[in-house]
Amino acid sequence: MKSRLLLSICLLVITSALLSCSSSMKSVPAAPLHLVFVASQNQNTISTFNLDPTSGQLSDASSTPTGACLGPRYLEMHPSNNFLLATCLSSNSVATFAVDPASGTLTLIGPPAPTGAVPVTVAVHPQGKFAYVSNIGSNTLSAYAIANNGSLTEIAGSPYATGATPYWVEISESGNFLYVANRDSNNLNVFRVDADTGTLAQIAGSPFATDRGPRAIALSGKFVFVPNRFANNVSVFTADSTTGALTTVPGSPFAAGTDPRSAAVDPSGHFLYVPNTVSNDISAYTINQTTGALTPITGSPFPGGQVPLQIETDASGKFLFMANSGSNNLMVFAIDSSTGKPQLIQTANTPGIAVSFAEIDLHQ
């Protein structure tokens, strides 16, 4: 049977330095370099694809060994655009790679930092000062300070206790609150983040109940979207910007396909996409901008590949990327800006499962 390799995918857009053709000619900027990083867990490599930002087509794959980062699972870009963080599932650690701004070449920075057991996702604070890793094997959250050179130092008081099987961690756009989805205790932890030290404290009322099997978190403005893989639906909450407290929106939870495990909101905040791992399709919704209620887009669910696990949009809102673990490929869809309907434009083969995606624009 064909082996299934866990992957993580991250889009990087690089604008090279100005190139001078001659002393008699003005300096002209090089064209931006658009890259997709894919981490192969069972190969201990991060592959790089070129992305055409107009067509969405992927091409020209290359590969970088991850060294002491064994079993790279999830990728997250640092807001400075200088570093790429990866959880290392097999070595119980988290690694930082320096990103060359001209070529996108990756270089491991020092030894990876120890985590709890079975680290899955990593979230970086919007100010770039802290990183947080969810550990599903020890039911903890590890917290780190990020130095100017990208190295990680565990914060005093870390690790923090979570619920059972904390599969996902996200940080609010303000950086004030951190959310953890606990799959096997059916709830979300909400922590307040100390802006100076990065230490965490659970807010009043935490944890907040979801339906069965919360597997991921997507944030958009005041709304929090949580796919529940064992209940086949999506819980939607509003988050209080002052206290961080969550309130279930009217009509929640909303029906999805079978076994939803991820969620992505387009940059406009109008559309939500959820891949369903057993029914092999995508549930797509419009988001009520006042209440957060979800309405299926006409034609939803849309066909996916075999066992889709992860989905993300690019920052322009033009493209939707979905990784399929059973067919070992990455689907690229064009998003209709009016209706939100995804239209398949490419299926690119990968070594295995892609589990995260992010777009960055690096300027010199």
C-alpha positions in Angstrom: 0.0 0.0 0.0 1.3 3.5 -0.9 2.7 5.1 2.2 1.1 8.4 3.4 3.7 11.0 4.4 2.7 14.0 6.6 3.5 17.3 5.0 3.2 21.0 5.7 2.9 23.6 3.1 3.7 27.3 3.4 3.6 30.0 0.6 6.5 32.5 0.6 6.5 35.5 -1.8 10.0 37.0 -2.1 10.9 40.3 -3.7 14.6 40.3 -4.6 17.0 43.2 -4.1 17.3 45.8 -6.8 19.6 44.7 -9.7 21.8 47.2 -11.4 22.3 46.4 -15.1 25.1 48.9 -15.7 26.4 52.2 -14.5 24.5 53.9 -17.4 21.2 52.3 -16.5 18.8 52.8 -13.7 18.4 50.1 -11.1 15.4 47.9 -11.8 13.6 45.6 -9.3 13.7 41.9 -9.9 10.3 40.2 -10.2 8.9 38.9 -6.9 9.7 35.2 -6.3 6.6 33.3 -5.2 7.4 30.0 -3.4 5.5 27.2 -1.7 7.3 25.3 1.0 6.1 21.7 1.7 7.5 19.7 4.7 7.6 15.9 4.2 7.3 14.4 7.7 8.5 10.9 6.7 11.3 12.2 4.4 12.7 14.8 6.8 12.8 17.4 4.0 11.1 20.7 3.1 10.4 20.9 -0.6 10.0 24.2 -2.5 7.7 24.9 -5.4 7.5 28.0 -7.6 4.0 29.5 -7.7 2.7 31.6 -10.6 0.7 34.4 -8.8 -1.4 35.0 -11.9 -2.4 31.5 -12.8 -1.9 29.7 -9.5 0.2 27.0 -11.2 3.0 25.2 -9.2 6.3 24.2 -10.8 10.0 23.5 -10.3 10.2 21.6 -7.0 13.4 21.3 -5.0 14.2 19.9 -1.6 16.1 20.8 1.6 16.9 18.3 4.4 15.6 19.4 7.8 18.6 18.0 9.7 17.9 17.6 13.4 14.3 18.4 12.9 12.9 14.9 12.5 9.4 14.4 11.2 8.7 18.1 10.2 4.9 18.4 10.5 3.7 22.0 10.5 5.2 25.2 9.1 4.6 28.8 10.2 6.3 32.0 8.9 7.6 34.6 11.3 6.1 38.1 10.7 9.5 39.5 9.9 9.6 37.2 6.9 13.1 36.2 7.9 12.3 32.8 9.6 10.3 29.7 9.0 9.3 27.7 12.1 8.5 23.9 11.9 7.2 21.5 14.5 9.3 18.3 14.5 7.0 15.4 15.4 9.5 12.6 15.6 12.1 14.5 17.7 9.6 16.3 20.0 11.0 19.7 19.1 10.4 22.9 17.2 12.9 24.3 14.7 13.7 27.7 13.1 15.0 28.0 9.6 16.5 31.3 8.2 15.0 32.2 4.9 17.3 33.8 2.3 15.3 36.9 1.0 16.7 36.6 -2.5 16.4 32.9 -3.2 14.2 31.4 -0.5 17.0 29.0 0.6 16.4 27.6 4.0 19.1 27.2 6.7 18.5 25.5 10.1 19.3 27.9 13.0 21.0 25.9 15.8 19.5 22.8 17.3 15.7 22.6 17.5 14.2 23.6 20.9 12.6 20.7 23.0 8.8 20.6 23.1 6.3 18.4 24.9 5.3 15.0 23.4 4.1 14.9 19.8 4.2 18.6 18.8 1.7 19.3 16.0 1.0 23.0 15.4 3.0 26.2 16.0 1.6 29.8 16.2 3.8 32.9 16.1 2.7 36.1 17.9 1.9 39.0 15.5 4.8 41.0 17.0 7.2 38.1 16.3 8.4 37.9 19.9 6.8 34.6 20.9 6.0 31.2 19.6 3.6 28.6 21.0 3.5 24.8 20.2 0.6 22.4 20.9 1.7 19.0 22.1 -1.0 16.3 21.6 1.0 13.6 23.4 1.4 15.4 26.7 -1.7 17.7 26.6 0.4 20.8 26.9 1.3 24.0 25.2 5.0 25.0 25.0 5.9 28.7 24.9 9.1 30.4 23.6 10.7 33.7 23.3 12.1 34.4 19.8 15.5 36.1 19.6 16.5 38.5 16.9 18.4 35.7 15.2 15.4 33.4 15.3 16.6 31.1 18.1 14.0 29.9 20.6 14.2 30.0 24.5 11.4 28.4 26.5 9.5 30.9 28.6 9.3 30.6 32.4 6.1 28.7 33.4 6.1 26.7 30.1 4.6 24.2 29.4 1.0 25.1 30.1 -1.7 22.5 30.7 -4.5 22.2 28.0 -7.4 20.0 27.5 -7.2 16.5 25.9 -5.3 16.3 22.6 -4.7 20.0 21.8 -4.5 19.7 18.0 -4.6 23.4 17.1 -3.3 26.7 18.4 -4.1 30.2 17.0 -3.4 33.7 18.2 -5.8 36.6 17.7 -4.8 39.4 15.3 -4.4 41.7 18.3 -2.0 39.3 19.9 -3.9 39.5 23.2 -5.5 36.1 23.2 -4.4 32.5 22.3 -6.9 29.8 21.4 -6.3 26.0 21.7 -8.7 23.4 20.2 -8.8 20.2 22.4 -10.1 17.4 20.2 -10.8 14.8 22.9 -12.2 17.1 25.6 -14.5 18.9 23.2 -13.6 22.4 24.2 -11.3 25.4 23.6 -8.8 26.9 26.0 -8.5 30.7 25.8 -5.4 32.3 27.3 -4.5 36.0 27.7 -1.0 36.7 26.4 1.3 38.9 28.4 2.7 41.3 25.8 6.0 41.8 27.6 6.8 38.2 28.7 4.7 36.0 26.5 3.4 34.2 29.6 -0.2 32.8 29.5 -3.2 32.9 31.8 -6.5 31.3 31.2 -9.4 33.8 31.0 -12.6 33.6 33.1 -14.9 30.9 31.6 -12.2 28.9 29.9 -12.4 26.3 28.6 -15.4 26.9 26.3 -17.5 24.0 25.1 -17.6 23.0 21.4 -19.3 20.0 19.7 -17.5 16.7 19.5 -13.9 16.6 18.2 -12.7 20.2 17.7 -9.8 19.8 15.3 -8.8 23.2 14.1 -9.4 27.0 14.5 -9.8 29.7 11.9 -10.1 33.4 13.0 -11.6 36.3 11.1 -12.3 39.6 12.8 -14.5 38.9 15.9 -15.4 35.4 14.7 -13.9 32.1 15.7 -14.6 29.0 13.4 -14.0 25.5 14.7 -14.6 22.3 12.6 -15.7 19.4 14.8 -14.5 16.2 13.2 -16.6 13.7 15.2 -19.8 15.8 15.0 -19.5 16.7 11.2 -20.2 20.4 11.8 -18.6 23.8 12.5 -19.0 25.7 15.7 -19.0 29.5 15.4 -18.3 32.0 18.2 -17.9 35.7 18.7 -14.8 36.7 20.7 -15.0 39.6 23.1 -12.1 41.9 22.1 -11.6 43.0 25.8 -12.0 39.8 27.7 -11.5 37.2 25.0 -14.6 35.3 26.1 -16.5 33.3 23.5 -20.2 33.4 22.8 -21.9 30.9 20.5 -23.5 32.6 17.5 -27.2 31.8 16.8 -27.7 28.7 14.7 -24.3 27.2 15.6 -23.1 24.5 15.0 -23.5 24.4 11.2 -23.6 21.2 9.2 -20.4 20.1 7.3 -19.4 17.0 5.5 -18.0 13.8 7.1 -15.0 14.3 9.3 -14.0 18.0 8.9 -10.5 18.7 10.1 -9.5 22.1 9.0 -10.9 25.5 8.1 -9.8 28.6 6.2 -11.4 32.1 5.8 -10.6 34.2 2.7 -8.9 37.5 3.3 -12.1 39.5 2.8 -13.7 37.5 5.6 -16.8 36.7 3.5 -16.1 33.0 2.8 -15.3 29.9 4.9 -13.9 26.6 3.5 -13.8 23.3 5.3 -12.3 20.1 3.9 -14.1 16.9 4.8 -11.7 14.0 5.2 -14.1 11.0 4.8 -16.6 12.5 2.3 -13.6 13.8 0.2 -15.1 17.2 -0.5 -15.1 20.9 0.6 -17.9 22.6 2.4 -18.0 26.2 1.4 -20.0 28.9 3.1 -20.7 32.6 3.0 -20.3 34.3 6.4 -22.9 36.8 7.7 -20.8 39.8 8.5 -23.0 40.8 11.4 -23.9 37.5 13.1 -21.2 35.1 11.9 -23.9 32.6 10.7 -22.9 30.3 7.9 -24.8 29.7 4.6 -23.7 27.1 2.2 -22.5 28.4 -1.2 -24.5 27.3 -4.2 -23.0 24.0 -5.3 -21.4 23.1 -1.9 -19.9 20.6 -1.1 -17.3 20.7 -3.9 -15.3 17.7 -5.0 -11.9 17.2 -3.4 -9.1 14.6 -3.6 -8.7 11.5 -1.5 -8.7 12.2 2.3 -8.3 16.0 2.2 -6.7 17.3 5.5 -5.7 20.9 5.2 -7.0 23.9 3.4 -5.9 27.6 3.1 -6.4 30.6 0.9 -3.6 32.9 -0.3 -3.4 36.5 0.9 -4.8 37.9 -2.3 -8.0 35.8 -1.9 -7.5 34.5 -5.5 -6.6 30.9 -4.8 -7.5 28.1 -2.4 -5.0 25.3 -1.7 -6.1 21.9 -0.4 -3.8 18.9 0.5 -5.1 15.4 0.0 -3.4 12.7 2.1 -4.9 9.7 0.3 -4.0 10.8 -3.2 -0.7 12.6 -2.1 -1.3 15.8 -4.1 -2.1 19.4 -3.7 -5.2 20.9 -5.4 -5.2 24.6 -6.4 -8.6 26.3 -6.9 -9.5 29.7 -8.3 -11.9 31.6 -6.0 -14.8 33.5 -7.6 -14.6 36.8 -5.8 -18.4 37.4 -6.0 -19.7 34.0 -5.0 -16.8 32.3 -3.2 -17.2 29.3 -5.5 -13.8 27.3 -5.9 -12.9 26.2 -9.4 -10.1 23.5 -9.7 -7.2 24.7 -11.9 -4.4 22.3 -11.0 -3.6 19.1 -9.1 0.1 19.0 -8.2 1.7 15.7 -6.9 3.4 15.9 -3.5 5.3 13.3 -1.5 2.3 13.2 1.0 0.0 15.2 3.1 0.1 19.0 3.3 -1.1 20.3 6.7 -0.5 24.1 6.6 -0.2 27.0 4.3 0.7 30.7 4.5 1.6 33.6 2.2 4.4 36.1 2.8 5.7 39.0 0.7 9.4 39.7 1.5 10.6 43.2 0.6 14.3 44.2 0.6 
